[in-house]
């Protein structure tokens, strides 16, 4: 996914002093219907926890806004607000700190 950042400079008045504050706006280049393939990895002392972290990485790599909505909502692996999710695959191994899981998915902008 490509992101284009635009930095705007905004004059802010406070306590009689003017200063400039940068404001960052982001334009998402994933158009409606466009799909991306993403993968993430997570480690936790439980397999479910490692899968959760791996899927979080997938969402964060795709769209921070969708991740934030997901965290505030269902937190169900295989869902992503604003996206259709398909081809979710996971692989976990035991060892080290508990479990390490990798998740791969295709996310299509709704």
C-alpha positions as CSV (number, residue, x, y, z in Angstrom):
1,X,0.0,0.0,0.0
2,X,1.2,3.5,-0.8
3,X,0.6,6.4,1.4
4,X,1.1,10.0,0.4
5,X,1.6,12.4,3.3
6,X,0.9,16.1,3.0
7,X,2.2,18.5,5.6
8,X,0.3,21.7,6.1
9,X,1.5,24.6,8.2
10,X,-1.2,26.2,10.4
11,X,-0.8,29.4,12.3
12,X,-2.0,29.1,15.9
13,X,-2.6,32.0,18.3
14,X,-2.2,31.3,22.0
15,X,-1.4,33.6,24.9
16,X,-0.9,36.5,22.4
17,X,1.9,34.6,20.6
18,X,1.7,33.1,17.1
19,X,3.5,29.9,16.3
20,X,3.4,27.4,13.5
21,X,2.3,23.9,14.0
22,X,2.7,21.1,11.5
23,X,-0.5,19.2,10.6
24,X,-0.1,15.9,8.8
25,X,-2.9,14.6,6.6
26,X,-2.7,11.2,4.9
27,X,-4.3,10.2,1.6
28,X,-4.8,6.5,1.3
29,X,-3.9,5.2,-2.2
30,X,-5.9,2.0,-1.9
31,X,-9.0,2.7,-4.0
32,X,-12.3,1.0,-3.4
33,X,-12.0,-2.6,-4.6
34,X,-8.2,-2.6,-4.6
35,X,-6.7,-5.5,-2.8
36,X,-3.4,-5.9,-0.9
37,X,-1.6,-9.0,0.4
38,X,-0.1,-8.6,3.8
39,X,1.6,-10.7,6.4
40,X,2.5,-10.2,10.1
41,X,4.3,-12.1,12.9
42,X,3.5,-12.1,16.6
43,X,5.0,-13.7,19.7
44,X,3.2,-14.5,22.9
45,X,3.0,-17.0,25.7
46,X,-0.2,-18.4,24.2
47,X,-1.0,-19.4,20.6
48,X,-4.1,-17.2,20.5
49,X,-2.1,-14.2,21.8
50,X,0.6,-14.7,19.1
51,X,-2.1,-14.9,16.4
52,X,-3.7,-11.8,17.7
53,X,-0.4,-9.9,17.6
54,X,0.3,-11.2,14.1
55,X,-3.1,-10.1,12.8
56,X,-2.6,-6.7,14.4
57,X,0.6,-6.4,12.4
58,X,-1.3,-7.2,9.2
59,X,-3.9,-4.5,9.9
60,X,-1.3,-1.9,10.9
61,X,0.6,-2.6,7.7
62,X,-2.6,-2.1,5.7
63,X,-4.5,0.8,7.4
64,X,-4.0,2.3,10.8
65,X,-7.6,3.6,10.9
66,X,-9.0,0.1,10.2
67,X,-6.7,-1.3,13.0
68,X,-7.9,1.3,15.5
69,X,-11.6,0.5,14.6
70,X,-10.8,-3.2,14.9
71,X,-9.2,-2.7,18.3
72,X,-12.3,-0.7,19.5
73,X,-14.6,-3.3,18.0
74,X,-14.7,-7.0,17.3
75,X,-10.9,-7.9,17.5
76,X,-11.8,-11.0,15.5
77,X,-9.1,-12.4,13.3
78,X,-10.2,-12.3,9.7
79,X,-12.2,-9.1,9.9
80,X,-11.1,-5.5,9.2
81,X,-13.4,-2.5,9.2
82,X,-13.7,-1.0,5.7
83,X,-12.2,-4.1,4.1
84,X,-13.2,-7.5,2.9
85,X,-10.7,-10.1,4.2
86,X,-10.0,-13.4,2.4
87,X,-7.4,-16.1,2.2
88,X,-6.4,-15.8,5.9
89,X,-3.6,-18.3,6.5
90,X,-1.7,-18.8,9.8
91,X,1.2,-20.9,11.0
92,X,2.4,-21.2,14.6
93,X,5.4,-22.8,16.2
94,X,6.1,-23.4,19.8
95,X,9.4,-22.4,21.4
96,X,11.3,-19.4,22.7
97,X,8.9,-17.2,24.6
98,X,5.9,-19.4,24.0
99,X,4.5,-19.3,20.5
100,X,5.4,-17.4,17.3
101,X,2.7,-17.1,14.7
102,X,2.7,-15.8,11.1
103,X,-0.6,-14.7,9.5
104,X,-1.1,-13.8,5.9
105,X,-4.3,-12.3,4.4
106,X,-5.7,-10.5,1.4
107,X,-7.6,-7.3,2.2
108,X,-9.8,-5.6,-0.3
109,X,-11.0,-2.0,0.2
110,X,-14.8,-2.0,0.5
